[in-house]
Amino acid sequence: MRKVLSYILLLTICSAFVASEEYPIDGYGHTGIKRLLRLERIQSGEIKNATALPPGAMKTYDEIKLNLITRTDSAGALMQIDPNFQKEINGLFRGLDKSYSLTVLDISDVNNIRYAERNESAGYQPGSVGKLAVLTGLFTQLAKIYPDSWESRTELLRNRSVKAGVWGLTDEHTVPIFNIENNTLVKRQVIASDVFTLYEWTDHMLSVSNNGAASIVWREVLLMAAFGKDYPSLTEEQALEYFKTTPKKELTDLANDVVNLPLRELGITPEEWRLGSFFTRGANTYVGDKGGSIGTPSGLMKFLIQLEQGKVVDTDSSLEMKRLMYMTDRRIRYAQAPALKDAAVYFKSGSLYQCDRSKGETCGKYMGNVTNYMNSVIIVEHPDNCTYLVVLMTNVLRKNSASDHMYLASRIDNLIRK
C-alpha cells in the first residue's frame, strides 16, 4: 500500500465510516462491556437526552437464537439456486455492471430455503469484513484452551485485560469509553497505554470497527496459539519478550494461520476468503503481511450459513459471535435502509478506496477512482419471522456506494417479503 507513485494519492480505509454499536443491550452482566451499561441506563431513563435505539435493536441476550440449527446440510447444499428467486433477484440488478456481486439466502422457512447469487465468486478487498475472521480465530483458540468449559472461555474474555501497545496505532476511528461512576461517555482514538478486557477490545473491533482493536485482538489470538493453556497467566512482559525474540517470519506464519485455518475448516477456500495483513501499521513492528486479503460473496455466505447452524467452532461460540454482530445503535450503509428499521440486524461492513488525482477526476472519501470497495455482510430478522442472509460486495468507482447498498437493501427486503 505504501508503494505509491508521487502522482497517486492512495487512501485506505478498512472500517465503517461511522460508529455503530452492537451486542444486546442487557449484555453488561454477561460481558462486562461498559458501553452496554450505558445503553441499559438510556433505556431505563437514568441517562437523559441520548439517542433512542431503533425498534430492531431491542432484542435481549436470551432472545438471540441461531436459525439453522435443524439444518445439518453443508453450506454448499443450501446454496442451490432457486430459479424463480434467482429471476427476481436478477431483476434488481438490471442495467448494473459486474461491479455488484451478491449472495442472498432466504431462511424464513427453514424447510423451504431460497438462494440466489450474482457474480458470487468475484474477489474483493474485504476491508473490515475481515474482522470476522479475527473473531473466528479468537473463539477457535478459546476452545483449544478450554475445550470442556464454555464458562471458562467467557470468564477469560471478561476478566483478562491487555494493553494496546504499538499494535493499537494508528487508527483515526474512535472507541467509546464510558465512565460508569458519573455516566459520562468519551470517544477518542486508541492510545498505546489503553487497557481493556478481551471482551471490550472485541466489542471495539466490531461495534465501531476500530482497526487498532482488531490488531490487538488478533495479537492475543496469536499469543493464545503460541502459549496454549499457559496463555491465561501470560504477563505483558512475557508477551513482549516473545515478540522481540521470535523471528518475524515465524510470527507472520502463525498470525496468518490463526485467522485463516479456521476458515478452511469451514470449507471456505483461500480464493473465497482470506486475511493477509493486520489492520494497523503498529502491528508491522513485529508481524509482516502474507498472501493478501480477499473476500467473495460465496465464501462469506458459507460463513453466515454455518454461523446460523452453530458450526463455527461450536454452538455456544457461534451464538456468542452472532451476539457480538448484533447492531444496537446507529445503522450504516446496507443496514440503514428504512425497510429494516423494525428488524434485528447482525452486520459487518468494510471498505477500501484508492484515489488517483492526476487525471483531474472527482475523487474523495469512499469515492475512489482507482478502486472503491464497499462490502456488507448481514443477517436480517423481522418480527414476523421473515429472516434472510445477504452478502453484497461492490467496486463502483467515483461514488459513495453507501446509498447503493441502502437502496438495494430496501429492494431485496421488499422482494423477499412480498
Order of alpha helices (4+ residues) and beta strands (2+ residues): alpha-alpha-alpha-alpha-beta-beta-alpha-alpha-beta-beta-beta-beta-alpha-alpha-alpha-alpha-beta-beta-alpha-alpha-beta-beta-beta-alpha
